Amino acid sequence: MQGFNKYYPPDYDPSHGSLNAYRGKHALGDRARKLDQGILITRFELPFNIWCGTCNNHIGMGVRYNAEKKKIGNYYSTPIFSFRCKCHLCDGWFEIQTDPKNTRYVVVSGARQKDEDWNPEENGGFAVHDTEGAAAPVDPLAALEKTTDAQNHLTNVQAPRLEALQSVSEQHNADPYALSSKVRKRFREVKRVEQRKQRVDDHIKGRYGLPASLSLLEENEATRKEAKEEWQRAQRALALEQSNKRRKLAVDVVSIPTLTSKHTRQISTSHNPLTKNPIDSLRARILENTARQTNPFSRPRETANKDGNRVVLGK
Ligand SMILES: [Zn+2]
């Protein structure tokens, strides 16, 4: 409770500063008595079994000492601490240090560590080798050759390449204003052409009532030719269709007078009704009808035979 139980003597007032400063004491108390030597007294617990180097007694893992802790160096940015302990069975001292590189403690002096570390090689595993330290001894000639090669590569390949890249970069970045204005000018021209094309397209779409989403083809020699071929093809198809329609009409017209085919034959003899042209057939029908109206007696009498077929009995 050293840090909490504070006794304020009657002659103390706040102008004296802190109580510790007034009493001439450190906040860590007696543990800081060797702080001027860089030593702090801490409680240290043995991380492994040792034999004391002075009395040769075995000291078990986990025995605690008031050790003098001192920073003795760095491994990269990690401090290396040493712990100096006095043997509780004799007056001898031993020293243990941290080993940040291998994340362990090592006995430096005054004792022997009992080797109980797990050894993978002894137990059928694979040893972890230090890849950093034991490199092959350097062959000075090979090293020289390597250095010369590297130098040659630098002067013959790397430097010219770098210079070329640099000059290209300078060329591109020498005058950003001019480059930018050139690009923008070009962009404006392209945009004007595009807008003109768009107007023409819109006009065509408006004229023919085409949907606005329809994209029209670029007008050039190939598309013009294609469009012309398409137009001719459609024309031919239309002509064919019309002629078909006309032929069908003709067949209809000539097939109607078959009722009176015998009579018709009297008027237009020696004509095959399928081969004569429709105007002739029409003319024949009109003449026949006229004749029938003017002379009702010339009308042939018709009756049906027992099969339902009409037969002409006589004139
Ligand atoms: Zn001892």
Residues whose N, C-alpha, C, O or C-beta is under 5 A from the ligand:
A	BS01	ZN	C52 T54 C55 C87 L89 C90 G92
